[in-house]
Amino acid sequence: MKTFDHPTAAAEFVADDAHAHWHDQALWFIRAKRDRASQTLPEWEVLRERAAAIKQHTISHLGDYLEEFERNATRLGAVVHWARDAAEHNAIVHGLLRERGVRRMVKSKSMLTEECGLNPYLEQQGIEVTDTDLGEWIVQLRREHPSHIVLPAIHIKKEEVGELFHRELGTDEGATDPTYLTEAARHRLREKFLQAEAGLTGVNFGIAETGGFVVCTNEGNSDLGTSLPKLHIASMGIEKLVPRLDDLGVFLRLLARSATGQPITAYSTHYHGPRPGCELHIVLVDNGRTKLLASDDFRNSLRCIRCGACLNTCPVYRRSGGHSYAASVAGPIGSIVNPSRDPAKYHTLPFACTLCGSCGDVCPVKIDLPNQLLTWRQRIAELGLLEPSKRRLMVVAGKLLSSPRLYALAGSAGRTALRWAPRWLVYNRFNPWGRQRELPTPPAESFRQWHARRGRRGKPQ
């Protein structure tokens, strides 16, 4: 049985203390931008409520809306394929390419194809696949997987990109200027666009009412990748549907603000059937989604619009990096959907969480992430997948918390120990928790001092 241990993988990331702190601050910067963007909309909470209701309605009638989407997409001239799992998705895409003799394909950002392992599969068949999103192309050149669902190269510093581009593209040695590096990437990727015989995109939203779909990017790479080749393949998770075109505006106002703090993505491209003389194939992928749909506990995780807001705010993800989750979708939402596919492999992910609740606070579609993570912990224990050390600890904790007398005694002993314990017991090189712990900054003055400065009318003197 193949298993994966998040704490062990996270320890490798945390070992580089300076890089771990830089990663933490970079993601918190994005989270702060999200907060500022949301505060510009007085109706922000109304939009979240509306989005949650639309998605809940959609997944409650998913079969009907999928059939409606297929009918309307077919009417527009697209060909719709159904894939039960990753292997079937990859076989369908490869079959379309093989039948048309395609040897070069460009791909815009699609976490679904990462989930399905499409790139290595096609490369084994002798097909060149180029990711055209700059972040995804960088990690592809490094032979890595994206570490974030929106910011795939957030774990990489510009100095590392400079070294990579010097080696792969022949840029100046030691160059780190983002404009210069981006220009070099643009020239190389333009060559790939011109050589491509097929273009593949993900799908952000499919509209059942029209049979069309929308792809959101900030670089325009999706538009370039589908404008030149005659074959366009769109890989779409079955949960990406919304019922009506009118519903789309709610999600477009939430998506970019939640993801990167932008009012809207630079490009929101609508596709309604193929271009004249061209082909459009839409592959609808299940790959465990109907299993989630059948679960009362985890069904509403299918509301997810893959904005990444829960990753940006999660204290564990920010400090452990996306690769420590060993999955295409990391962070809090990944700690729910990945165990649903393979609980034995991903049984440690629900414990990569402080249960602080921040992920649920920022989710634009109001998924109850903290409670689902807590439920998964219980499910892991019921499946007998909990490590013996954790089981023993839980037994001790259960006895302690069920006895008021023992609880009070333990609290008193803990306070005494913390008061007199030498600092080196906590802050030492053998204790990563002590190094990473966030201690509150002491206030400039006490509450009593602050209150004394205030006048009778409640204004500072």
C-alpha positions in Angstrom: 0.0 0.0 0.0 1.5 3.3 -1.1 1.3 6.0 1.6 2.6 9.5 2.0 3.7 11.4 5.1 3.1 15.1 5.1 5.2 15.9 8.2 8.2 14.3 6.7 7.8 16.1 3.4 7.1 19.4 5.2 10.3 19.0 7.3 12.4 19.2 4.1 10.8 22.6 3.2 11.0 24.0 6.8 14.7 23.0 7.0 15.5 26.1 4.9 14.3 28.5 7.5 14.9 31.7 5.5 13.1 30.3 2.4 10.2 29.1 4.5 9.7 32.5 6.0 9.9 34.2 2.6 7.3 31.8 1.3 5.0 32.5 4.2 5.3 36.3 3.7 4.7 36.1 0.0 1.5 34.2 0.4 0.3 36.5 3.3 0.9 39.4 1.0 -1.6 37.9 -1.5 -4.0 37.2 1.4 -3.8 40.9 2.4 -4.6 41.9 -1.2 -7.6 39.7 -1.1 -8.9 41.4 2.1 -8.5 44.9 0.6 -10.2 43.8 -2.6 -13.2 42.3 -0.8 -13.6 45.5 1.3 -14.2 47.5 -1.9 -17.5 45.7 -2.4 -20.2 46.4 0.1 -22.1 43.4 -1.3 -19.2 41.0 -0.8 -21.0 38.8 1.7 -24.1 38.8 -0.4 -22.1 37.6 -3.4 -20.6 34.8 -1.3 -24.0 33.7 -0.1 -25.3 33.8 -3.7 -22.4 31.9 -5.1 -22.7 29.2 -2.4 -26.4 28.8 -3.1 -25.8 28.6 -6.9 -23.1 25.9 -6.5 -25.1 24.0 -4.0 -28.1 24.0 -6.3 -25.9 22.9 -9.2 -24.3 19.9 -7.5 -27.8 18.9 -6.2 -28.9 18.6 -9.8 -25.6 17.9 -11.4 -26.7 15.1 -13.7 -29.5 17.2 -15.2 -27.1 20.2 -15.8 -24.4 18.0 -17.3 -26.9 16.6 -19.8 -28.1 20.1 -20.6 -24.5 21.3 -21.1 -23.8 18.4 -23.4 -26.9 19.1 -25.5 -26.1 22.8 -25.9 -22.4 22.3 -26.5 -23.1 19.7 -29.2 -25.7 22.1 -30.8 -22.9 24.7 -31.0 -20.6 22.2 -32.9 -18.4 20.9 -30.0 -17.8 17.2 -29.4 -18.3 16.2 -25.8 -16.4 13.2 -24.3 -17.0 11.6 -20.9 -14.1 10.3 -18.8 -14.6 8.2 -15.6 -11.1 8.7 -14.3 -7.6 10.1 -15.1 -6.6 7.2 -17.3 -9.7 7.5 -19.5 -9.1 11.3 -19.7 -5.5 10.8 -20.9 -6.5 8.1 -23.4 -9.2 10.4 -24.9 -6.8 13.3 -25.3 -4.1 11.0 -26.7 -6.6 9.4 -29.1 -7.6 12.9 -30.5 -4.0 13.9 -31.0 -2.9 10.5 -32.5 -5.8 10.5 -35.0 -4.8 13.9 -36.3 -1.0 13.2 -36.3 -0.3 15.9 -33.7 3.2 15.9 -32.3 3.3 19.3 -30.6 0.7 20.7 -28.2 0.5 23.9 -26.1 -1.4 23.9 -22.9 -2.7 26.7 -20.8 -3.2 26.4 -17.0 -5.2 23.3 -16.1 -4.9 21.8 -12.7 -7.2 19.0 -13.9 -4.5 17.8 -16.3 -2.0 17.9 -13.5 -4.4 15.8 -11.4 -4.6 13.3 -14.3 -0.9 13.3 -15.0 -1.4 14.2 -18.6 2.0 15.7 -19.4 4.2 12.7 -18.5 1.6 10.4 -20.2 1.8 12.3 -23.5 5.5 12.7 -23.3 5.8 8.9 -23.1 3.8 8.7 -26.3 6.3 11.0 -28.1 4.2 14.2 -28.0 5.8 17.5 -26.9 3.6 19.4 -24.4 4.4 23.0 -23.5 2.8 24.7 -20.5 2.3 28.3 -21.6 1.3 29.9 -18.3 4.7 31.5 -17.2 4.6 29.9 -13.7 3.7 26.5 -15.0 6.3 26.7 -17.7 8.9 27.5 -15.1 8.1 24.5 -13.0 7.9 22.3 -16.1 11.4 23.4 -17.0 12.5 22.5 -13.5 10.8 19.1 -13.8 8.5 19.9 -10.9 4.8 20.0 -10.3 3.0 23.3 -9.5 3.0 24.0 -5.8 -0.1 26.2 -5.8 -3.4 26.0 -7.9 -3.2 29.7 -8.9 0.5 30.7 -8.3 2.2 27.5 -9.5 5.8 28.9 -9.0 5.2 30.8 -5.8 7.9 28.7 -4.1 10.6 29.8 -6.5 12.6 33.1 -6.1 13.5 35.3 -9.0 17.2 34.4 -8.5 16.4 30.7 -9.1 14.4 31.7 -12.2 17.4 33.6 -13.5 19.6 30.6 -13.1 17.0 28.4 -14.8 16.6 30.7 -17.8 20.4 31.1 -18.1 20.7 27.3 -18.4 17.6 26.7 -20.5 17.2 29.9 -22.6 20.7 31.3 -22.6 19.8 34.6 -20.8 22.6 36.6 -19.2 24.2 34.9 -16.2 23.1 36.4 -12.9 20.1 38.3 -14.5 17.2 38.6 -12.0 15.2 41.5 -13.5 11.6 40.2 -13.8 10.9 42.3 -17.0 14.0 40.9 -18.7 13.3 37.3 -17.7 9.6 37.6 -18.8 10.6 39.0 -22.2 13.0 36.0 -22.7 10.2 33.6 -21.8 7.8 35.4 -24.1 10.1 35.0 -27.1 10.6 31.3 -26.5 6.9 30.7 -25.9 5.9 32.5 -29.0 7.9 30.0 -31.0 6.0 27.2 -29.2 2.6 28.8 -30.1 3.6 29.1 -33.8 4.7 25.4 -33.9 1.7 24.0 -32.0 -0.7 21.7 -33.8 -3.2 21.6 -31.0 -4.1 23.6 -27.9 -5.5 22.4 -24.6 -7.1 24.5 -22.0 -8.7 24.0 -18.6 -12.2 25.4 -17.9 -13.0 27.8 -15.1 -16.8 27.8 -15.6 -19.1 25.8 -17.9 -22.6 27.3 -18.5 -25.3 24.6 -18.8 -27.8 27.0 -20.4 -25.6 27.9 -23.4 -23.1 25.0 -23.7 -20.3 27.5 -23.6 -17.4 27.8 -21.2 -15.1 30.4 -19.8 -11.3 30.3 -19.3 -9.7 33.0 -17.0 -6.1 34.0 -17.4 -3.8 37.0 -16.8 -1.4 36.4 -19.6 -3.6 35.7 -22.6 -1.9 32.4 -23.2 -5.2 30.5 -23.5 -6.3 32.9 -26.3 -3.0 32.4 -28.2 -3.0 28.6 -27.6 -6.5 28.2 -29.1 -6.4 30.8 -31.9 -3.6 29.3 -34.1 -4.1 25.5 -34.0 -7.2 23.9 -35.6 -7.7 21.5 -32.7 -8.9 22.8 -29.3 -9.3 20.4 -26.4 -10.9 21.6 -23.2 -10.5 19.4 -20.0 -13.3 20.2 -17.6 -14.1 18.7 -14.2 -17.8 17.9 -13.9 -18.2 20.3 -10.9 -17.3 23.4 -12.9 -20.8 24.0 -14.1 -23.1 26.9 -13.4 -26.7 26.8 -14.5 -27.2 30.1 -16.3 -25.2 32.8 -18.1 -26.6 35.3 -15.5 -24.9 33.3 -12.7 -21.5 33.8 -14.2 -21.1 37.4 -13.1 -21.3 36.4 -9.5 -18.3 34.1 -9.8 -16.2 36.4 -12.0 -16.5 39.1 -9.3 -15.4 36.6 -6.6 -12.8 34.6 -8.4 -9.9 37.1 -9.0 -10.5 39.1 -5.8 -10.3 35.9 -3.8 -7.3 34.5 -5.8 -4.9 37.5 -6.2 -6.8 40.6 -5.0 -7.6 41.8 -8.6 -11.0 43.1 -9.5 -11.1 40.6 -12.4 -8.6 38.5 -14.4 -7.0 40.3 -17.4 -8.7 37.8 -19.8 -12.0 36.1 -19.3 -12.4 34.3 -22.6 -15.8 32.8 -23.7 -15.9 29.8 -26.0 -19.1 28.9 -27.8 -18.4 26.1 -30.2 -15.4 25.7 -32.6 -14.0 28.4 -34.9 -15.0 27.9 -38.6 -13.0 25.0 -40.1 -11.7 24.0 -36.6 -12.6 21.4 -34.0 -13.5 21.8 -30.3 -13.6 18.8 -28.0 -14.7 19.0 -24.4 -13.7 16.2 -22.0 -15.9 16.0 -18.9 -13.9 14.3 -16.2 -15.3 12.6 -13.0 -12.1 11.1 -11.4 -13.7 10.7 -8.0 -16.1 13.7 -8.1 -19.2 11.6 -8.0 -17.8 9.8 -5.0 -17.6 13.2 -3.2 -21.1 13.9 -4.5 -22.4 10.8 -2.8 -20.9 11.9 0.6 -23.1 13.8 3.0 -20.0 15.0 4.9 -17.9 16.2 2.0 -20.4 17.0 -0.9 -20.1 20.7 -0.6 -16.4 20.7 -1.3 -17.5 20.4 -5.0 -18.5 24.0 -4.7 -14.8 24.9 -5.0 -13.9 27.3 -7.8 -10.1 26.8 -7.3 -9.3 30.4 -6.3 -6.6 29.3 -3.9 -7.7 31.7 -1.1 -7.7 28.9 1.5 -4.0 28.1 0.6 -3.0 31.7 0.9 -4.3 32.0 4.4 -3.5 28.6 5.8 -0.6 28.8 8.3 0.4 25.2 7.6 0.5 25.5 3.9 2.3 28.8 4.0 5.1 27.3 6.1 5.3 23.8 4.6 4.9 24.6 0.8 2.7 23.0 -1.7 4.9 20.1 -2.6 4.6 18.7 0.9 1.0 17.7 0.0 2.2 15.5 -2.9 -1.0 16.3 -4.9 -2.1 18.7 -7.6 -4.5 20.4 -5.2 -2.8 21.3 -1.9 -3.8 23.2 1.2 -7.1 22.9 3.1 -9.2 22.0 0.0 -6.6 19.5 -1.1 -6.6 17.9 2.4 -10.3 17.1 1.8 -10.5 16.0 -1.8 -7.3 14.0 -1.9 -8.2 11.6 1.0 -11.6 11.2 -0.7 -9.8 9.6 -3.6 -7.2 7.6 -1.7 -7.6 7.7 2.1 -4.7 5.3 2.7 -2.2 7.4 0.7 -3.3 10.8 2.0 -4.3 10.0 5.6 -1.9 12.5 7.1 -3.3 15.5 5.2 -6.3 16.2 7.4 -3.9 16.6 10.3 -1.9 19.3 8.4 -4.2 21.8 9.9 -4.5 24.0 13.1 -8.3 24.1 12.8 -7.9 27.9 13.1 -10.9 28.4 10.7 -9.2 31.0 8.5 -9.8 28.9 5.3 -13.5 28.8 5.9 -13.6 32.6 6.6 -12.0 33.5 3.2 -13.7 30.8 1.0 -15.8 32.7 -1.7 -18.3 29.9 -1.9 -18.5 29.3 1.9 -17.3 25.7 2.0 -17.2 24.6 5.6 -13.5 23.5 5.4 -12.6 23.3 9.1 -15.5 21.0 10.0 -14.8 18.8 7.0 -11.1 18.5 8.0 -12.2 17.6 11.5 -14.6 15.0 10.1 -11.8 13.5 8.0 -9.7 13.1 11.1 -12.5 11.1 12.7 -12.9 9.1 9.4 -9.1 8.3 9.3 -9.3 7.0 12.9 -12.3 4.8 12.0 -10.5 3.4 9.0 -7.6 2.4 11.3 -5.2 4.6 9.4 -4.1 6.7 12.4 -0.5 6.3 13.5 -0.1 4.4 16.8 1.5 7.4 18.5 -1.5 9.6 17.6 -3.9 7.0 18.8 -2.1 6.8 22.2 -2.1 10.6 22.5 -5.8 10.8 21.7 -6.6 8.2 24.4 -4.6 10.2 27.0 -6.2 13.5 25.8 -9.7 12.0 26.0 -9.2 10.9 29.6 -7.7 14.3 30.5 -10.5 16.3 28.8 -13.3 14.2 30.3 -12.1 14.8 33.9 -12.5 18.4 35.2 -10.1 17.6 38.1 -7.4 16.3 35.8 -7.9 19.1 33.4 -7.5 21.8 36.1 -4.4 20.0 37.5 -2.8 19.7 34.1 -3.5 23.4 33.4 -1.9 24.5 36.6 1.1 22.3 36.0 1.5 23.6 32.5 1.4 27.2 33.6 4.0 26.6 36.3 6.3 24.7 33.8 6.0 27.5 31.2 6.8 30.1 33.9 10.0 28.5 35.1 11.2 26.5 32.0 14.4 27.9 30.4 13.9 29.3 26.9 16.3 26.9 25.3 13.9 24.0 25.9 11.6 25.7 23.3 13.9 27.7 21.1 16.6 25.4 19.9 17.8 24.0 16.6 16.1 20.6 17.3 12.7 22.1 17.7 11.3 23.5 14.4 8.0 24.4 16.1 9.9 26.8 18.4 11.6 28.4 15.5 8.5 28.8 13.4 6.2 29.9 16.3 4.6 33.3 15.9 4.8 35.1 19.2 2.6 38.2 19.6 4.3 41.6 19.6 4.1 43.2 23.1 1.6 46.1 23.1 3.1 49.6 23.3 0.9 50.2 26.4 -1.5 48.2 28.6 -5.2 48.5 28.2 -5.4 50.4 31.5 -2.9 52.9 30.3 -4.8 53.3 27.0 -8.1 53.8 28.8 -6.6 56.4 31.2 -5.5 58.5 28.2 -9.1 58.6 26.9 -11.3 61.5 27.9 -14.8 61.2 29.3 -16.3 61.6 25.9 -14.3 58.6 24.6 -11.6 60.6 22.8 -7.9 60.5 23.5 -6.7 63.4 25.7 
